[in-house]
């Protein structure tokens, strides 16, 4: 408590540089990181649902997520390649 009061009263806060806008809470980078954390929590929720409620074995849940990752990568690759081909024509 004393250190905080001294920090304010001695105006030590003026010597601290503000956080860059690139790393600010509302920046694109931090919003993207937040979306990734939310996605990971959603995946965890789905995994728990599949294993606890549906009765799927853990390896089955992992297999579903592995296949979903492969197919989404395939689709994104095809879409980006089509956009590249369409752009060049």
Biotite code that builds the C-alpha atoms (Angstrom):
import biotite.structure as struc

atoms = struc.array([
    struc.Atom([0.000, 0.000, 0.000], chain_id="A", res_id=1, res_name="UNK", atom_name="CA", element="C"),
    struc.Atom([2.797, 2.381, 0.891], chain_id="A", res_id=2, res_name="UNK", atom_name="CA", element="C"),
    struc.Atom([4.609, 1.711, -2.372], chain_id="A", res_id=3, res_name="UNK", atom_name="CA", element="C"),
    struc.Atom([1.460, 2.495, -4.340], chain_id="A", res_id=4, res_name="UNK", atom_name="CA", element="C"),
    struc.Atom([0.888, 5.747, -2.473], chain_id="A", res_id=5, res_name="UNK", atom_name="CA", element="C"),
    struc.Atom([4.524, 6.742, -3.056], chain_id="A", res_id=6, res_name="UNK", atom_name="CA", element="C"),
    struc.Atom([4.180, 5.827, -6.728], chain_id="A", res_id=7, res_name="UNK", atom_name="CA", element="C"),
    struc.Atom([1.276, 8.274, -7.044], chain_id="A", res_id=8, res_name="UNK", atom_name="CA", element="C"),
    struc.Atom([2.491, 11.038, -4.774], chain_id="A", res_id=9, res_name="UNK", atom_name="CA", element="C"),
    struc.Atom([6.048, 11.075, -6.222], chain_id="A", res_id=10, res_name="UNK", atom_name="CA", element="C"),
    struc.Atom([4.566, 11.030, -9.737], chain_id="A", res_id=11, res_name="UNK", atom_name="CA", element="C"),
    struc.Atom([6.639, 8.011, -10.748], chain_id="A", res_id=12, res_name="UNK", atom_name="CA", element="C"),
    struc.Atom([3.844, 7.062, -13.130], chain_id="A", res_id=13, res_name="UNK", atom_name="CA", element="C"),
    struc.Atom([5.021, 9.795, -15.508], chain_id="A", res_id=14, res_name="UNK", atom_name="CA", element="C"),
    struc.Atom([8.223, 7.879, -16.250], chain_id="A", res_id=15, res_name="UNK", atom_name="CA", element="C"),
    struc.Atom([6.342, 4.779, -17.478], chain_id="A", res_id=16, res_name="UNK", atom_name="CA", element="C"),
    struc.Atom([5.700, 4.601, -21.210], chain_id="A", res_id=17, res_name="UNK", atom_name="CA", element="C"),
    struc.Atom([2.111, 3.856, -22.231], chain_id="A", res_id=18, res_name="UNK", atom_name="CA", element="C"),
    struc.Atom([1.217, 0.559, -23.852], chain_id="A", res_id=19, res_name="UNK", atom_name="CA", element="C"),
    struc.Atom([1.594, 0.656, -27.615], chain_id="A", res_id=20, res_name="UNK", atom_name="CA", element="C"),
    struc.Atom([-1.673, 0.800, -29.541], chain_id="A", res_id=21, res_name="UNK", atom_name="CA", element="C"),
    struc.Atom([-0.563, -2.407, -31.254], chain_id="A", res_id=22, res_name="UNK", atom_name="CA", element="C"),
    struc.Atom([-0.815, -4.232, -27.908], chain_id="A", res_id=23, res_name="UNK", atom_name="CA", element="C"),
    struc.Atom([-3.808, -2.330, -26.555], chain_id="A", res_id=24, res_name="UNK", atom_name="CA", element="C"),
    struc.Atom([-6.885, -4.298, -25.491], chain_id="A", res_id=25, res_name="UNK", atom_name="CA", element="C"),
    struc.Atom([-8.947, -3.115, -28.459], chain_id="A", res_id=26, res_name="UNK", atom_name="CA", element="C"),
    struc.Atom([-6.266, -3.666, -31.114], chain_id="A", res_id=27, res_name="UNK", atom_name="CA", element="C"),
    struc.Atom([-6.642, -6.192, -33.925], chain_id="A", res_id=28, res_name="UNK", atom_name="CA", element="C"),
    struc.Atom([-3.867, -8.350, -32.476], chain_id="A", res_id=29, res_name="UNK", atom_name="CA", element="C"),
    struc.Atom([-5.429, -8.629, -29.026], chain_id="A", res_id=30, res_name="UNK", atom_name="CA", element="C"),
    struc.Atom([-8.924, -9.131, -30.468], chain_id="A", res_id=31, res_name="UNK", atom_name="CA", element="C"),
    struc.Atom([-7.544, -12.000, -32.556], chain_id="A", res_id=32, res_name="UNK", atom_name="CA", element="C"),
    struc.Atom([-5.892, -13.526, -29.503], chain_id="A", res_id=33, res_name="UNK", atom_name="CA", element="C"),
    struc.Atom([-9.176, -13.282, -27.623], chain_id="A", res_id=34, res_name="UNK", atom_name="CA", element="C"),
    struc.Atom([-10.987, -15.029, -30.490], chain_id="A", res_id=35, res_name="UNK", atom_name="CA", element="C"),
    struc.Atom([-8.417, -17.841, -30.419], chain_id="A", res_id=36, res_name="UNK", atom_name="CA", element="C"),
    struc.Atom([-8.901, -18.314, -26.681], chain_id="A", res_id=37, res_name="UNK", atom_name="CA", element="C"),
    struc.Atom([-12.674, -18.367, -27.150], chain_id="A", res_id=38, res_name="UNK", atom_name="CA", element="C"),
    struc.Atom([-12.280, -20.931, -29.938], chain_id="A", res_id=39, res_name="UNK", atom_name="CA", element="C"),
    struc.Atom([-10.141, -23.131, -27.702], chain_id="A", res_id=40, res_name="UNK", atom_name="CA", element="C"),
    struc.Atom([-12.783, -22.967, -24.964], chain_id="A", res_id=41, res_name="UNK", atom_name="CA", element="C"),
    struc.Atom([-15.496, -23.905, -27.485], chain_id="A", res_id=42, res_name="UNK", atom_name="CA", element="C"),
    struc.Atom([-13.412, -26.868, -28.688], chain_id="A", res_id=43, res_name="UNK", atom_name="CA", element="C"),
    struc.Atom([-12.919, -27.976, -25.080], chain_id="A", res_id=44, res_name="UNK", atom_name="CA", element="C"),
    struc.Atom([-16.671, -27.683, -24.475], chain_id="A", res_id=45, res_name="UNK", atom_name="CA", element="C"),
    struc.Atom([-17.382, -29.787, -27.583], chain_id="A", res_id=46, res_name="UNK", atom_name="CA", element="C"),
    struc.Atom([-14.818, -32.392, -26.512], chain_id="A", res_id=47, res_name="UNK", atom_name="CA", element="C"),
    struc.Atom([-16.397, -32.646, -23.061], chain_id="A", res_id=48, res_name="UNK", atom_name="CA", element="C"),
    struc.Atom([-19.858, -32.938, -24.607], chain_id="A", res_id=49, res_name="UNK", atom_name="CA", element="C"),
    struc.Atom([-18.749, -35.698, -26.974], chain_id="A", res_id=50, res_name="UNK", atom_name="CA", element="C"),
    struc.Atom([-16.996, -37.709, -24.280], chain_id="A", res_id=51, res_name="UNK", atom_name="CA", element="C"),
    struc.Atom([-19.377, -37.173, -21.348], chain_id="A", res_id=52, res_name="UNK", atom_name="CA", element="C"),
    struc.Atom([-22.853, -36.833, -22.902], chain_id="A", res_id=53, res_name="UNK", atom_name="CA", element="C"),
    struc.Atom([-22.535, -38.768, -26.151], chain_id="A", res_id=54, res_name="UNK", atom_name="CA", element="C"),
    struc.Atom([-20.241, -41.421, -24.688], chain_id="A", res_id=55, res_name="UNK", atom_name="CA", element="C"),
    struc.Atom([-17.614, -41.181, -27.403], chain_id="A", res_id=56, res_name="UNK", atom_name="CA", element="C"),
    struc.Atom([-14.157, -42.386, -26.366], chain_id="A", res_id=57, res_name="UNK", atom_name="CA", element="C"),
    struc.Atom([-11.480, -39.714, -26.005], chain_id="A", res_id=58, res_name="UNK", atom_name="CA", element="C"),
    struc.Atom([-9.588, -41.001, -29.051], chain_id="A", res_id=59, res_name="UNK", atom_name="CA", element="C"),
    struc.Atom([-12.825, -40.727, -31.076], chain_id="A", res_id=60, res_name="UNK", atom_name="CA", element="C"),
    struc.Atom([-13.197, -37.081, -30.125], chain_id="A", res_id=61, res_name="UNK", atom_name="CA", element="C"),
    struc.Atom([-9.569, -36.454, -31.055], chain_id="A", res_id=62, res_name="UNK", atom_name="CA", element="C"),
    struc.Atom([-10.134, -38.187, -34.392], chain_id="A", res_id=63, res_name="UNK", atom_name="CA", element="C"),
    struc.Atom([-13.151, -35.965, -35.132], chain_id="A", res_id=64, res_name="UNK", atom_name="CA", element="C"),
    struc.Atom([-11.175, -32.809, -34.383], chain_id="A", res_id=65, res_name="UNK", atom_name="CA", element="C"),
    struc.Atom([-8.192, -34.058, -36.409], chain_id="A", res_id=66, res_name="UNK", atom_name="CA", element="C"),
    struc.Atom([-10.422, -34.736, -39.421], chain_id="A", res_id=67, res_name="UNK", atom_name="CA", element="C"),
    struc.Atom([-12.157, -31.373, -39.008], chain_id="A", res_id=68, res_name="UNK", atom_name="CA", element="C"),
    struc.Atom([-8.744, -29.678, -38.967], chain_id="A", res_id=69, res_name="UNK", atom_name="CA", element="C"),
    struc.Atom([-7.612, -31.524, -42.092], chain_id="A", res_id=70, res_name="UNK", atom_name="CA", element="C"),
    struc.Atom([-10.817, -30.797, -44.006], chain_id="A", res_id=71, res_name="UNK", atom_name="CA", element="C"),
    struc.Atom([-10.889, -27.131, -43.007], chain_id="A", res_id=72, res_name="UNK", atom_name="CA", element="C"),
    struc.Atom([-7.260, -26.793, -44.142], chain_id="A", res_id=73, res_name="UNK", atom_name="CA", element="C"),
    struc.Atom([-8.136, -28.491, -47.418], chain_id="A", res_id=74, res_name="UNK", atom_name="CA", element="C"),
    struc.Atom([-11.097, -26.205, -48.006], chain_id="A", res_id=75, res_name="UNK", atom_name="CA", element="C"),
    struc.Atom([-9.147, -23.067, -47.088], chain_id="A", res_id=76, res_name="UNK", atom_name="CA", element="C"),
    struc.Atom([-6.320, -24.163, -49.380], chain_id="A", res_id=77, res_name="UNK", atom_name="CA", element="C"),
    struc.Atom([-8.715, -24.742, -52.270], chain_id="A", res_id=78, res_name="UNK", atom_name="CA", element="C"),
    struc.Atom([-10.461, -21.422, -51.716], chain_id="A", res_id=79, res_name="UNK", atom_name="CA", element="C"),
    struc.Atom([-7.175, -19.520, -51.552], chain_id="A", res_id=80, res_name="UNK", atom_name="CA", element="C"),
    struc.Atom([-5.883, -21.301, -54.658], chain_id="A", res_id=81, res_name="UNK", atom_name="CA", element="C"),
    struc.Atom([-9.092, -20.488, -56.541], chain_id="A", res_id=82, res_name="UNK", atom_name="CA", element="C"),
    struc.Atom([-8.808, -16.859, -55.492], chain_id="A", res_id=83, res_name="UNK", atom_name="CA", element="C"),
    struc.Atom([-5.192, -16.863, -56.695], chain_id="A", res_id=84, res_name="UNK", atom_name="CA", element="C"),
    struc.Atom([-6.137, -18.410, -60.030], chain_id="A", res_id=85, res_name="UNK", atom_name="CA", element="C"),
    struc.Atom([-9.081, -16.030, -60.472], chain_id="A", res_id=86, res_name="UNK", atom_name="CA", element="C"),
    struc.Atom([-6.863, -13.080, -59.621], chain_id="A", res_id=87, res_name="UNK", atom_name="CA", element="C"),
    struc.Atom([-4.227, -14.042, -62.211], chain_id="A", res_id=88, res_name="UNK", atom_name="CA", element="C"),
    struc.Atom([-6.725, -14.504, -65.056], chain_id="A", res_id=89, res_name="UNK", atom_name="CA", element="C"),
])
